[in-house]
Amino acid sequence: MNEKTARKKIDKYAILGLFIGLGMIAAGIAGIVTSLAAADDYDNSTDIRTVDAVIETIERSEEVIGEKSKGNNKLMVDNINTFLETLHKMKVSYVVDGKTYRGRYNVTTYSDSRERDQFYHQLKAGDTIPVEVYRSRNGEYKIADEEGPVNFLLYCAAIPVGLVITAAMICDMVRPKEEPTNGKKKKKQQGKQR
């Protein structure tokens, strides 16, 4: 009875891993397609301009990046190799030719670029910031994606990682299950009988 429940758990995890792998492949392909479409839209745009956008909401997340100092596990923030990375996620609204648009604008700042970092840390809801917008194929104005190449590379990396996970889970599901043995003793006994 215990063997059957253990086998079911393994199969559930294999199926979950399979879905995760397939999901990563699908997300990678969808991300590549949307990134290429947005880049093509931007490159072929007839109107690219900078407008003032009003911040509706802003969220920040910080992460210390760098090497650990020798001798202890604390990160040295003052060291050149270590700095603070802040992601500013904003929902903004902007007006182009009398029509109001809404979008998301993400900016990553680093503590080694003090002026830019201070500028974005002082922002709050209701402030205005300059954003670059472009006219898309359907005539709507969209915010230009500054992190397009980085996101494109992440989408490309998601596909092989998803393939490896999927292949590993398929091999685990197809491979016949071995019955537990007493180890080397049983194999030696079989060899002596021959």
ROGU-853715 format. One line per 10 residues: their letters; for each residue x, y, z of N, C-alpha, C, O, CB. Coordinates in steps of 0.2 Angstrom, whole numbers, plus 5000, padded with zeros to 4 digits. Glycine has a CB too. Layout:
a = X:Y:Z:X:Y:Z:X:Y:Z:X:Y:Z:X:Y:Z ~ ...
! end
This chain:
mnektarkki = 5004:4994:5000:5000:5000:5000:5004:5006:5000:5003:5011:4996:4995:5000:5006 ~ 5010:5006:5004:5014:5012:5004:5018:5013:4998:5019:5019:4996:5019:5011:5010 ~ 5019:5008:4994:5023:5008:4988:5018:5012:4983:5021:5016:4979:5025:5002:4985 ~ 5012:5010:4983:5007:5013:4978:5007:5021:4979:5007:5025:4975:5000:5010:4978 ~ 5006:5023:4986:5005:5030:4987:5012:5034:4986:5012:5039:4983:5004:5031:4995 ~ 5018:5031:4987:5024:5034:4985:5025:5035:4978:5027:5040:4975:5030:5030:4988 ~ 5023:5029:4974:5023:5030:4967:5018:5035:4964:5020:5039:4959:5021:5023:4963 ~ 5012:5036:4967:5008:5041:4965:5011:5048:4966:5010:5053:4962:5001:5041:4968 ~ 5014:5049:4972:5017:5056:4973:5022:5057:4968:5023:5063:4965:5020:5056:4980 ~ 5026:5052:4966:5032:5053:4961:5029:5055:4955:5031:5060:4951:5036:5047:4961
dkyailglfi = 5023:5052:4953:5020:5053:4946:5017:5060:4946:5017:5064:4941:5015:5048:4945 ~ 5014:5062:4952:5011:5069:4952:5017:5074:4951:5016:5079:4948:5008:5070:4959 ~ 5022:5073:4955:5028:5078:4954:5031:5078:4947:5033:5083:4944:5033:5077:4959 ~ 5031:5072:4944:5033:5072:4937:5029:5076:4932:5031:5079:4928:5034:5065:4935 ~ 5022:5075:4933:5017:5078:4929:5018:5086:4930:5017:5090:4926:5010:5076:4930 ~ 5018:5088:4937:5019:5095:4938:5025:5098:4935:5025:5103:4932:5019:5096:4946 ~ 5031:5094:4935:5037:5096:4932:5036:5097:4924:5039:5101:4921:5043:5092:4934 ~ 5033:5092:4922:5031:5092:4914:5027:5098:4912:5029:5102:4908:5027:5086:4912 ~ 5022:5100:4916:5018:5106:4915:5022:5112:4916:5022:5117:4912:5012:5106:4919 ~ 5027:5113:4921:5031:5118:4922:5036:5119:4916:5037:5125:4913:5035:5118:4928
glgmiaagia = 5039:5114:4913:5043:5114:4908:5040:5116:4901:5042:5121:4898:5046:5107:4906 ~ 5034:5113:4900:5030:5116:4894:5028:5123:4895:5027:5126:4890:5024:5111:4894 ~ 5026:5125:4901:5024:5132:4902:5030:5137:4901:5029:5142:4898:5022:5133:4909 ~ 5036:5135:4903:5042:5139:4901:5043:5139:4894:5045:5145:4891:5048:5136:4905 ~ 5042:5134:4890:5043:5134:4883:5038:5139:4880:5040:5143:4876:5042:5127:4880 ~ 5032:5138:4882:5026:5142:4879:5027:5149:4881:5026:5154:4876:5019:5140:4882 ~ 5029:5151:4887:5031:5158:4889:5037:5161:4885:5036:5167:4883:5032:5158:4896 ~ 5042:5157:4884:5047:5159:4880:5046:5161:4873:5048:5166:4870:5053:5154:4880 ~ 5042:5156:4870:5040:5157:4863:5035:5163:4862:5036:5168:4858:5036:5151:4860 ~ 5030:5164:4867:5026:5170:4867:5029:5176:4868:5028:5181:4865:5020:5169:4872
givtslaaad = 5034:5176:4873:5038:5182:4874:5042:5184:4868:5043:5190:4867:5043:5181:4880 ~ 5045:5179:4865:5049:5181:4859:5045:5184:4853:5047:5189:4850:5053:5175:4856 ~ 5039:5181:4852:5035:5184:4847:5032:5191:4849:5032:5195:4845:5028:5179:4846 ~ 5030:5192:4855:5028:5199:4857:5034:5204:4857:5033:5210:4855:5025:5199:4864 ~ 5040:5202:4859:5045:5206:4859:5047:5208:4852:5048:5214:4851:5051:5203:4862 ~ 5047:5203:4847:5049:5205:4840:5044:5209:4837:5045:5214:4833:5050:5198:4836 ~ 5037:5208:4839:5032:5212:4836:5032:5219:4839:5031:5224:4835:5025:5209:4838 ~ 5034:5220:4845:5034:5227:4848:5040:5230:4845:5040:5236:4844:5035:5226:4856 ~ 5046:5227:4845:5052:5230:4842:5051:5232:4834:5053:5237:4832:5058:5225:4842 ~ 5047:5228:4831:5046:5230:4824:5041:5236:4823:5042:5240:4819:5042:5224:4820
dydnstdirt = 5036:5236:4828:5031:5241:4829:5035:5248:4830:5034:5253:4827:5026:5240:4834 ~ 5040:5248:4835:5044:5253:4836:5048:5256:4831:5049:5262:4829:5048:5252:4843 ~ 5051:5251:4827:5056:5253:4822:5052:5256:4816:5055:5260:4813:5060:5246:4819 ~ 5046:5253:4815:5042:5256:4809:5037:5262:4811:5033:5264:4807:5038:5250:4806 ~ 5038:5264:4817:5033:5269:4819:5035:5276:4815:5040:5278:4814:5034:5270:4827 ~ 5029:5279:4814:5030:5286:4810:5030:5291:4815:5032:5297:4813:5024:5287:4805 ~ 5029:5290:4822:5029:5295:4827:5032:5293:4833:5028:5289:4837:5022:5298:4828 ~ 5038:5295:4835:5041:5294:4841:5042:5300:4845:5045:5305:4842:5047:5289:4840 ~ 5039:5301:4851:5040:5307:4855:5041:5306:4862:5039:5301:4865:5034:5312:4853 ~ 5043:5311:4865:5043:5311:4873:5038:5315:4876:5037:5321:4874:5050:5313:4875
vdavietier = 5034:5312:4880:5028:5316:4883:5029:5316:4891:5032:5311:4893:5021:5313:4881 ~ 5025:5320:4894:5025:5320:4901:5019:5315:4903:5014:5315:4901:5023:5327:4904 ~ 5021:5310:4908:5016:5305:4910:5015:5307:4918:5020:5308:4922:5019:5298:4909 ~ 5009:5306:4920:5007:5307:4927:5007:5300:4930:5004:5295:4928:5000:5310:4928 ~ 5011:5299:4936:5011:5293:4940:5005:5292:4944:5003:5296:4948:5018:5293:4944 ~ 5002:5286:4942:4996:5285:4946:4998:5280:4952:4995:5282:4958:4991:5281:4942 ~ 5002:5275:4951:5004:5271:4957:5012:5270:4956:5014:5270:4950:5000:5265:4958 ~ 5015:5269:4961:5022:5267:4961:5024:5262:4966:5022:5263:4972:5027:5274:4961 ~ 5028:5257:4964:5030:5252:4969:5037:5251:4968:5040:5252:4963:5026:5245:4968 ~ 5041:5250:4974:5048:5249:4973:5050:5243:4976:5047:5241:4982:5052:5255:4977
seevigeksk = 5055:5239:4973:5058:5233:4977:5066:5234:4976:5068:5236:4971:5056:5227:4973 ~ 5069:5233:4982:5077:5234:4982:5080:5227:4983:5077:5223:4986:5078:5239:4987 ~ 5086:5227:4980:5090:5221:4980:5097:5223:4980:5100:5227:4976:5089:5216:4974 ~ 5101:5220:4985:5108:5221:4986:5112:5216:4981:5111:5210:4981:5111:5221:4993 ~ 5116:5219:4977:5119:5215:4972:5127:5216:4973:5129:5222:4974:5117:5217:4964 ~ 5131:5211:4973:5138:5211:4973:5141:5205:4976:5138:5200:4978:5140:5217:4977 ~ 5147:5206:4978:5151:5201:4981:5151:5201:4989:5150:5206:4991:5158:5201:4979 ~ 5151:5195:4992:5152:5195:4999:5159:5197:5001:5164:5195:4998:5149:5189:5002 ~ 5160:5200:5007:5166:5202:5009:5170:5196:5012:5166:5191:5014:5166:5208:5014 ~ 5176:5196:5012:5180:5190:5014:5180:5190:5022:5180:5195:5025:5187:5190:5012
gnnklmvdni = 5179:5184:5025:5179:5184:5032:5172:5184:5035:5171:5181:5041:5183:5189:5035 ~ 5167:5187:5032:5160:5186:5035:5155:5186:5030:5157:5187:5024:5159:5193:5040 ~ 5149:5185:5031:5144:5184:5026:5140:5191:5025:5135:5190:5021:5139:5179:5029 ~ 5142:5196:5027:5139:5203:5026:5141:5205:5019:5147:5205:5017:5140:5208:5031 ~ 5136:5208:5016:5138:5212:5009:5141:5219:5011:5138:5222:5015:5132:5212:5005 ~ 5146:5220:5007:5149:5227:5008:5146:5232:5003:5147:5232:4997:5157:5227:5007 ~ 5141:5236:5006:5138:5241:5001:5142:5246:4999:5141:5249:4993:5131:5244:5005 ~ 5147:5248:5003:5151:5254:5001:5157:5251:4996:5160:5256:4992:5155:5257:5007 ~ 5158:5245:4995:5163:5242:4990:5160:5244:4983:5154:5244:4982:5164:5235:4991 ~ 5165:5245:4978:5163:5246:4972:5159:5240:4968:5155:5241:4964:5169:5248:4967
ntfletlhkm = 5161:5234:4970:5158:5228:4967:5151:5227:4970:5148:5222:4967:5163:5223:4969 ~ 5149:5231:4975:5143:5229:4978:5138:5236:4978:5141:5241:4979:5143:5227:4985 ~ 5132:5235:4976:5128:5241:4975:5121:5239:4976:5119:5233:4976:5129:5245:4969 ~ 5116:5244:4977:5109:5243:4978:5105:5244:4971:5106:5249:4968:5106:5247:4984 ~ 5101:5239:4969:5097:5239:4963:5090:5240:4965:5088:5237:4970:5098:5233:4959 ~ 5087:5245:4963:5080:5247:4964:5076:5247:4958:5077:5250:4953:5079:5254:4968 ~ 5070:5243:4958:5066:5242:4953:5060:5247:4954:5056:5245:4959:5064:5235:4951 ~ 5058:5252:4950:5053:5256:4951:5047:5254:4946:5048:5255:4940:5055:5264:4950 ~ 5042:5251:4949:5036:5249:4944:5031:5255:4945:5028:5256:4950:5033:5242:4946 ~ 5029:5258:4939:5024:5263:4939:5019:5262:4934:5020:5259:4929:5028:5270:4938
kvsyvvdgkt = 5013:5264:4936:5007:5264:4932:5006:5271:4930:5005:5276:4935:5000:5261:4935 ~ 5006:5273:4924:5006:5280:4922:5000:5281:4917:4998:5277:4914:5013:5282:4919 ~ 4998:5288:4917:4994:5290:4911:4997:5296:4908:5000:5300:4911:4987:5292:4914 ~ 4996:5296:4901:4999:5301:4897:4994:5303:4892:4990:5299:4890:5006:5299:4894 ~ 4995:5310:4889:4990:5312:4884:4994:5314:4878:4999:5317:4878:4987:5319:4887 ~ 4992:5311:4873:4995:5312:4866:4989:5314:4861:4984:5310:4860:4998:5306:4863 ~ 4990:5320:4858:4985:5323:4854:4978:5323:4857:4973:5321:4853:4985:5319:4847 ~ 4977:5325:4863:4971:5325:4866:4968:5319:4869:4962:5319:4872:4966:5328:4862 ~ 4971:5313:4868:4968:5307:4870:4972:5304:4876:4979:5304:4875:4968:5301:4864 ~ 4969:5302:4881:4973:5299:4887:4974:5292:4886:4970:5288:4884:4969:5301:4893
yrgrynvtty = 4980:5290:4887:4982:5283:4887:4985:5281:4894:4987:5285:4898:4988:5281:4882 ~ 4985:5274:4896:4987:5272:4902:4992:5266:4900:4992:5263:4895:4982:5269:4907 ~ 4997:5266:4904:5002:5260:4903:5007:5259:4909:5006:5262:4914:5007:5262:4897 ~ 5011:5255:4908:5016:5253:4914:5023:5255:4912:5025:5255:4906:5016:5245:4916 ~ 5026:5258:4917:5033:5261:4915:5038:5258:4921:5037:5260:4927:5033:5268:4915 ~ 5043:5254:4919:5047:5251:4924:5054:5254:4923:5057:5254:4917:5047:5243:4924 ~ 5057:5256:4928:5064:5259:4928:5068:5255:4933:5066:5255:4939:5064:5267:4929 ~ 5074:5253:4932:5079:5250:4936:5084:5255:4938:5088:5258:4933:5082:5244:4934 ~ 5086:5257:4944:5091:5262:4946:5096:5258:4950:5094:5253:4953:5088:5268:4949 ~ 5102:5261:4950:5108:5258:4954:5111:5263:4958:5111:5269:4957:5113:5255:4949
sdsrerdqfy = 5113:5261:4964:5116:5266:4969:5122:5269:4967:5124:5275:4969:5117:5263:4976 ~ 5125:5267:4962:5132:5270:4959:5130:5276:4955:5135:5280:4953:5136:5265:4956 ~ 5124:5276:4952:5122:5282:4948:5117:5286:4953:5111:5286:4952:5118:5280:4942 ~ 5120:5290:4957:5117:5294:4962:5111:5299:4960:5106:5299:4963:5122:5298:4967 ~ 5112:5303:4955:5107:5308:4953:5101:5304:4950:5096:5306:4952:5110:5312:4947 ~ 5102:5299:4946:5096:5296:4943:5093:5292:4949:5086:5292:4949:5098:5291:4938 ~ 5096:5289:4953:5093:5285:4959:5089:5289:4963:5084:5288:4965:5099:5281:4963 ~ 5092:5295:4965:5089:5300:4969:5082:5303:4966:5077:5303:4969:5093:5306:4971 ~ 5083:5304:4959:5077:5307:4956:5071:5302:4956:5066:5304:4958:5079:5308:4948 ~ 5072:5295:4955:5067:5291:4955:5065:5289:4962:5059:5287:4963:5069:5284:4951
hqlkagdtip = 5069:5289:4967:5067:5288:4974:5062:5293:4977:5059:5292:4981:5073:5287:4978 ~ 5063:5299:4974:5059:5305:4977:5052:5305:4973:5047:5309:4976:5062:5312:4975 ~ 5051:5301:4968:5044:5301:4965:5039:5298:4969:5040:5294:4973:5045:5298:4958 ~ 5033:5301:4968:5027:5298:4971:5021:5299:4967:5022:5302:4962:5026:5302:4978 ~ 5015:5296:4969:5009:5297:4965:5007:5304:4964:5007:5308:4968:5004:5293:4968 ~ 5006:5306:4957:5004:5312:4956:5010:5316:4952:5008:5321:4949:5002:5316:4962 ~ 5016:5314:4953:5021:5317:4950:5021:5316:4942:5018:5311:4940:5028:5315:4953 ~ 5025:5320:4938:5025:5319:4931:5033:5317:4929:5037:5320:4932:5023:5325:4927 ~ 5033:5313:4925:5040:5311:4922:5040:5310:4915:5034:5309:4912:5042:5304:4925 ~ 5045:5311:4911:5045:5311:4904:5046:5304:4902:5050:5300:4905:5051:5315:4901
vevyrsrnge = 5042:5301:4897:5042:5295:4894:5042:5295:4887:5039:5300:4884:5036:5290:4897 ~ 5045:5290:4884:5045:5290:4876:5040:5286:4874:5039:5280:4876:5052:5287:4874 ~ 5036:5288:4870:5030:5284:4867:5031:5284:4859:5034:5288:4856:5023:5288:4869 ~ 5027:5279:4856:5027:5278:4849:5020:5276:4847:5017:5273:4851:5033:5273:4847 ~ 5019:5278:4840:5012:5276:4838:5013:5269:4835:5017:5267:4831:5010:5281:4832 ~ 5009:5265:4837:5009:5258:4835:5005:5257:4828:5002:5262:4826:5006:5253:4840 ~ 5005:5251:4826:5001:5250:4819:4994:5252:4819:4991:5254:4814:5002:5242:4817 ~ 4991:5251:4825:4984:5252:4826:4982:5259:4827:4976:5261:4828:4980:5247:4831 ~ 4987:5264:4828:4986:5271:4829:4987:5273:4836:4986:5278:4838:4980:5273:4826 ~ 4987:5268:4841:4987:5269:4848:4995:5271:4850:4999:5269:4846:4985:5263:4852
ykiadeegpv = 4995:5275:4855:5002:5277:4857:5004:5272:4863:5000:5271:4868:5003:5284:4859 ~ 5010:5269:4863:5012:5265:4868:5019:5267:4871:5023:5271:4867:5013:5257:4865 ~ 5020:5265:4877:5027:5267:4880:5032:5263:4877:5031:5256:4877:5026:5266:4888 ~ 5038:5266:4875:5043:5262:4873:5047:5257:4878:5047:5260:4884:5049:5267:4870 ~ 5048:5251:4876:5051:5247:4881:5059:5247:4881:5062:5246:4876:5049:5239:4880 ~ 5061:5250:4887:5068:5251:4887:5072:5245:4889:5078:5244:4887:5070:5256:4893 ~ 5069:5240:4891:5072:5233:4893:5071:5228:4888:5071:5222:4890:5070:5231:4900 ~ 5069:5230:4882:5067:5225:4877:5073:5220:4875:5071:5214:4875:5066:5228:4871 ~ 5079:5222:4874:5084:5217:4873:5085:5212:4879:5087:5206:4877:5091:5220:4871 ~ 5085:5214:4885:5086:5210:4890:5081:5205:4891:5082:5199:4892:5087:5214:4897
nfllycaaip = 5074:5207:4890:5069:5203:4891:5069:5198:4885:5067:5192:4886:5062:5207:4890 ~ 5071:5200:4879:5071:5195:4874:5076:5189:4875:5075:5184:4874:5074:5199:4867 ~ 5082:5191:4878:5087:5186:4880:5084:5181:4885:5085:5175:4885:5093:5189:4882 ~ 5080:5184:4890:5077:5180:4895:5072:5175:4892:5072:5169:4894:5074:5184:4901 ~ 5068:5177:4887:5063:5173:4884:5067:5168:4880:5065:5162:4880:5059:5177:4879 ~ 5073:5169:4877:5076:5164:4873:5079:5159:4878:5080:5153:4876:5082:5168:4869 ~ 5081:5161:4884:5084:5156:4888:5079:5152:4891:5080:5146:4893:5088:5160:4894 ~ 5073:5154:4892:5067:5150:4895:5066:5144:4891:5064:5139:4893:5061:5155:4896 ~ 5067:5145:4884:5065:5139:4880:5070:5133:4881:5067:5127:4882:5066:5141:4872 ~ 5076:5134:4881:5080:5128:4882:5080:5125:4889:5080:5119:4890:5088:5129:4881
vglvitaami = 5079:5129:4894:5078:5127:4901:5071:5123:4901:5071:5118:4905:5077:5133:4906 ~ 5066:5126:4898:5060:5122:4898:5060:5115:4894:5057:5110:4897:5054:5126:4895 ~ 5064:5115:4889:5065:5109:4886:5069:5104:4890:5067:5098:4890:5069:5110:4879 ~ 5074:5106:4894:5078:5101:4898:5073:5099:4904:5073:5093:4905:5084:5105:4901 ~ 5069:5103:4907:5064:5101:4912:5059:5096:4909:5058:5091:4912:5061:5107:4915 ~ 5057:5097:4903:5052:5093:4900:5055:5086:4898:5052:5081:4900:5049:5096:4894 ~ 5061:5086:4895:5064:5080:4894:5065:5076:4900:5065:5070:4900:5071:5081:4890 ~ 5068:5079:4905:5069:5075:4911:5063:5072:4914:5063:5067:4917:5072:5080:4917 ~ 5057:5076:4914:5051:5073:4917:5048:5068:4912:5046:5063:4915:5046:5079:4917 ~ 5049:5068:4906:5047:5063:4901:5051:5057:4903:5048:5051:4903:5047:5065:4894
cdmvrpkeep = 5057:5057:4903:5062:5052:4905:5060:5048:4911:5060:5042:4912:5069:5054:4905 ~ 5058:5052:4916:5056:5050:4923:5050:5046:4922:5049:5041:4926:5056:5055:4928 ~ 5045:5048:4918:5039:5045:4918:5039:5039:4913:5035:5034:4915:5034:5050:4915 ~ 5043:5039:4908:5044:5033:4904:5048:5027:4907:5047:5021:4905:5047:5035:4897 ~ 5053:5029:4910:5058:5024:4913:5054:5019:4918:5050:5022:4922:5064:5028:4917 ~ 5056:5013:4917:5052:5008:4921:5055:5009:4928:5061:5010:4930:5054:5001:4919 ~ 5050:5008:4933:5052:5009:4940:5055:5002:4942:5053:4997:4941:5045:5010:4944 ~ 5061:5003:4946:5064:4997:4949:5062:4995:4955:5060:5000:4960:5072:4999:4949 ~ 5061:4989:4957:5059:4986:4963:5065:4987:4968:5071:4986:4966:5056:4979:4963 ~ 5064:4988:4974:5069:4989:4979:5073:4982:4980:5069:4977:4981:5067:4992:4986
tngkkkkkqq = 5079:4982:4980:5083:4976:4982:5087:4977:4988:5088:4983:4991:5088:4974:4975 ~ 5091:4972:4990:5095:4972:4996:5102:4975:4994:5106:4973:4998:5095:4965:4999 ~ 5103:4978:4989:5109:4981:4987:5114:4976:4984:5112:4971:4980:5112:4983:4993 ~ 5120:4976:4985:5125:4972:4982:5125:4965:4984:5127:4960:4980:5132:4975:4984 ~ 5122:4963:4990:5122:4956:4992:5118:4952:4987:5120:4946:4986:5119:4956:4999 ~ 5112:4954:4985:5108:4951:4981:5111:4950:4974:5111:4944:4971:5101:4954:4980 ~ 5115:4955:4971:5118:4954:4965:5124:4949:4965:5125:4945:4961:5121:4961:4963 ~ 5127:4949:4971:5133:4944:4972:5130:4937:4972:5133:4932:4969:5137:4946:4978 ~ 5125:4936:4975:5122:4929:4976:5119:4927:4969:5120:4921:4967:5116:4929:4981 ~ 5117:4931:4965:5115:4929:4958:5121:4928:4954:5120:4923:4950:5111:4935:4955
gkqr = 5126:4931:4955:5133:4930:4951:5135:4923:4953:5138:4920:4949:5138:4935:4952 ~ 5135:4921:4960:5138:4915:4962:5134:4909:4960:5137:4903:4959:5138:4915:4970 ~ 5127:4910:4959:5123:4904:4957:5125:4902:4949:5123:4897:4948:5116:4906:4957 ~ 5127:4906:4945:5129:4905:4938:5135:4901:4938:5136:4899:4932:5130:4911:4934
! end
